[in-house]
Amino acid sequence: MGCFLLSDSLATLIERLTEPARRGLIGRLRRGIEKEGLRVDPAGRIASTPHPAALGSKLTHPHITTDYSEALLEYITPVYSRPADAMAFLADLHRFSYRHLGSELIWPASMPARLDGNDSVSIADYGASNVGTMKHVYRRGLDVRYGRIMQAIAGVHYNVSLPDDFWQQLRELDGAIDTPLNDYRSARYFGLIRNFRRHSWLLLYLFGASPALDRSFLAGGEAPDRFEALGDETLVSPHATSLRMSDLGYQNKVQAQLKICFNSLSNYVNTLRHAISTPWPAYRALGVHEGGEWRQLNANILQIENEYYSDIRPKRVARHGETPSQALEARGVEYIEVRCLDLNPLLTLGIDEQQIRFLDAFLMWCLLSESPWIPDEECDRLDDNRRLVVERGRDPELRLTHHGRQRSIADWGGEILGEVGQVADLLDLLEEGSPHGEAVRAMRPRLDDPSLTPSGALLDRLRERGEEFSDAMLAIAREQAERLREEPMDPAREALFDQLVATSHQQQGDIEAADTEGFDDFLAHYFTRARESRLSNEEAS
């Protein structure tokens, strides 16, 4: 990895975590994957068909749902300690879906298939219940605020947590035994998030896989100057890593003014609560409830907290009647969700075990390394580094700002990988061989040769074969579909999925039958609760 020196605090912490009494605690990470994929017709156009009933109810199915669009499948794995188990479950979700998709395909790329304007992206319908109606109206609000085309972009979200016994040991090592465990865990998770924000540009470089798009994505708009035409229907940004994470993707100027602070849980929660309670004049002008029809949930900066787009989020499973912030406030951070990952079209599932192993090592390095609070003036520099890598990450002339110095991706990235490699060794204490260490070492050549990155490999394929982006992705989708249709499923898992189809439809029906108030009253009660603080020093009963 080259010459590097660990900080004294990180080196000491790694050494202490390798002591016999603590050895292996850090290896028991818990992981879950959320993977999106756009349904397309045989010609590679976004599907106009409803979500297949044979896949279950998208409102209540725990593993197969939709995101914004009716056509945007979302797969959710359970939480696993072994990456291979999460990948096996994700693979069977794809295989099961292909048993019921007919001639439709799952688009393998983050940037969408051929679109025919805003209306070609249909808004997901979750049924007649109040909660289902709220989900639909929220998506209507996204339409009037940002348009539907942005909502056709797909990605991977990666969720990670650690067991209580690890946090107890780390709290002891930190000399913080008198700090309540939930408070300590939340503070350390926010330290992880701050370091992630400082260094997430490395993930965008190593795993970004969206340097090209179909012209239909721009819906008649002008392409930015940095784009080049490749064929009749394809635009490429020659050095881009992730157009999904660029100003063409999930970005919003109104949200940019929020300056969400990740320095503490209370600061984060209060900023979000302010955003969902503060009207915004431009959104008010769009109308909320006009002519008996809901256009958006409200006219505030954020309709609900999920509307805030970020690379990473602190999360806690909410109880009935709780908002995400109330759950965090009451019981602290339970896990973190990484949200900046593109689908890699060259991988059948969009992600693989090697990438998971690297992410684990990187996230644990973010957790264990010193992580001072981020002052306001540093936030802009972090955003600049991220934007530069998104737009020009494979440009060998690119330089990022680090402690006032200008550094190349290869130089700074190599230094990071050196430290991440030491944490990978820690994770491998419970493994056969060194899968985390090998995953970190496998990334090193990408720093020296940008063509080895997914974005570089994809762009090289388009240029070498003279393919349009949509034609290339359609060919890949067909290859992946053929493979997944032929592969057998785990019999027990197939039986589970069959059962979940029936039970999820039954659950949706039960929810609809149980509603006793009109939607207007339901929504008013929801936002009354959402404005309340649920700060508590002990677990809610």
C-alpha positions, 0 to 999 in steps of 0.5 A: 500500500506504500508508506503510511503512518497510522495516527497514534489513536487509531493504531492504539485502538486497533491494537487494543481491539486485537487483545484476546478478550476483545478479538473478533468483536468488530468482525460481527458486523450486521449488514442489509442491502436495499437494491433498486432496479427499473422494470423495462419492456423488451425494447428497453423502455420504462415499463408502463405496467402495474407492479406485478400482483404475483410479487405481492403487495408493495405496501406490506411485502417486507422484501419486494416493494417499489420506490418512487415509480410503479416501475422502480422495483426495490429489493430489501434483504434481511440483516445478515452477519455474513455478506454471502448470505445477504447476496444469496437472498438478493439473488433469489429475490431477482430469480423469484421476480423473473418467474413473474415478470413475463417479457419484462427486464430489470434495468442494470444501470443507475441512469434510467432506460429510454423515457418518453417525458415526465408522464412516462414515469408513473407514480407508485400506487399503494392502495386505498388505505390512509398510509398507502394514500400518504405514500402516493401523495408524497410522491406526487409532491416529488413530481411537482417539486422536482419532476418524475424523471429524476425519480427514475434513477436507481441505486444501492443502499447499504445498511450496517450496524454493530452488536451491543457487546462491541459498543460496550467494549468500545465505550470501556476503551474510550473511558466513557463507561458512565455515558448511557450506551444509546448516547455513546453509540449515537455519538460514535455513529455520528463520528463515523458519518462525519468521517464518511462525509470527508472521504465519501469521494473515494467511494464515488471514484472506486464504485461510481458507474454512471458516466453516460445517459440516454438523451431522453433523460434530459426531456428536451433540456440542454446538456451541460457543456461537460457532456459529449455525444456518443452516437445519436442517443447517448451523452457521456461525461468523459471523466465523470464517475457518477452522474446519478450523484451529480447535479442531474441526479438527486440534488436540490437547491432548496435542500442545499440551503438546509446545511444539515449538521451531522455533528450531533444527534440533537442538531441533526434532528432539530434541523430536519424537524425545522425543515418539515415545519417551515413553509417554502414560498415556491412550494406553497405556490404549487398548491397543496390540496386543490379542487379536492385533490392532493398535490403534495403533503404540505408546502414545507421545505421537506414534506417528510424527512425521507425527502432529504437527499444525503450520501449517508443517514443515521437510522433507527427502526421506527415504531408505530406512530413515530417519525424517523427523527422521533425514533432517533431522538427516543432511542438513538442511532441503530444503524447507518445507511450508505446511499451514494452507491451506483448500480454496477451494470457489469455485476448481475446484482449491481453489487458483489461481495468484494464491494461489501467487504471493502465498504465494511472496512471503509466504514469501520475505518471511519468509525475508529478514526478520530472525527472532529466536528465539521465547522460550517466553512469545512462543509463547502470544501467537502461538497467541492471535493465530492462534486469534483470527483462526481464530474471529473474523478477519472481526470488525472489532472484533478486535485482535491483539497485536503487540509489546505493542500492540493492532492491527487486521488491516487496520492490521497486515496492510497493513504486512505487505503493504507489505513483501511487495510489495517482495519480490514485485518481487524475484520478478518480475525473472524474470517477464513483467509483475509477477504476484507484485506483482499477487497482493499488490495483489489481497489489499489489498481483502480487508483493508478488506472481510472479505466479499471473503475466501473465508470471507466470500464463502462465508458470504454465498452461504449466507445470500443463497441460503438454502442448506444447507452440504452442498447448496451444496457438492454443487452446486459439486462437480457444476459442477466435475465437469461442467467437468473431465469435459469438458476435454481432458487433455494427451495425454502426461500422460494416457499417463503416468497410464495407465502409472502405474496399471499400474506402481504396482499392480506395485510394490505386488505386488513390495513385498508379495512381498519381505517376509521378516519378520513385521509385529511384527518389522518394527515393532520394527526400525523403532522401534529405528532411529527412536530412533537419531540420524543426525547427520552432518557430511557426506552419507551415502553 
